[in-house]
Amino acid sequence: MSSHVDGNALAGTLSEVFRTDMTTAVCCCDGCGETTTLASEMVYGTHGIVVRCRSCDDVLITLVETPDRVVLSFPGVSSMSVERGPDAQSEGEY
């Protein structure tokens, strides 16, 4: 397997899609149950990006960029939580 960087490498691309800092998102691995921030996961990139669990090495997220879209898959994430920003609406306010 090739060398990896940490999840902070995803900051730019994911902020374009989600409009927030996704490196602070907390992910739970479906394989082993490890719960940690996306920034601390292992990121591999060749013809796309593969995010692997730092504990069990399962694939958590795949990301492929094309000229007009970003294609994401979350095959190994059982849950993901993201803090609301200061401008977020309260529950029930739409």
KEKOL-919526 format. One line per field, with one value per residue (C-alpha): x, y, z. Coordinates in steps of 0.02 Angstrom, whole numbers. Layout:
! KEKOL-919526
c1: (X	...)
c2: (Y	...)
c3: (Z	...)
***
This chain:
! KEKOL-919526
c1: (0	65	107	-31	-62	-185	-364	-319	-276	-464	-500	-506	-609	-734	-759	-809	-945	-1004	-963	-887	-726	-757	-590	-673	-815	-821	-836	-878	-799	-927	-792	-715	-819	-672	-739	-622	-608	-588	-425	-344	-388	-266	-287	-218	-225	-188	-333	-449	-444	-470	-492	-452	-485	-327	-375	-427	-380	-558	-609	-715	-735	-693	-686	-665	-657	-714	-713	-892	-927	-860	-917	-917	-952	-957	-947	-867	-943	-1084	-1111	-1036	-1070	-1025	-1038	-1160	-1085	-1129	-1253	-1346	-1533	-1598	-1701	-1876	-1830	-1837)
c2: (0	174	303	409	581	627	682	866	840	832	1006	1103	982	940	1123	1157	1025	1046	1230	1191	1119	933	884	908	790	637	472	300	154	22	-112	-88	47	169	346	490	649	640	736	590	457	394	469	388	469	409	421	478	486	340	372	221	189	217	73	-70	-4	-24	97	236	360	370	535	563	737	770	939	977	873	781	600	538	365	318	127	107	251	198	378	551	704	884	1033	1166	1332	1494	1541	1375	1380	1307	1149	1188	1353	1342)
c3: (0	-40	92	166	240	376	348	349	165	132	200	36	-68	69	116	-64	-50	130	159	329	399	380	457	627	581	694	601	669	576	528	538	710	795	812	830	788	687	499	517	607	478	344	170	13	-158	-333	-457	-319	-130	-12	174	283	467	568	681	564	390	320	183	260	118	-66	-160	-346	-424	-602	-689	-636	-481	-329	-308	-128	-57	128	125	296	396	511	570	549	655	617	734	678	631	722	583	590	620	782	777	717	634	445)
***
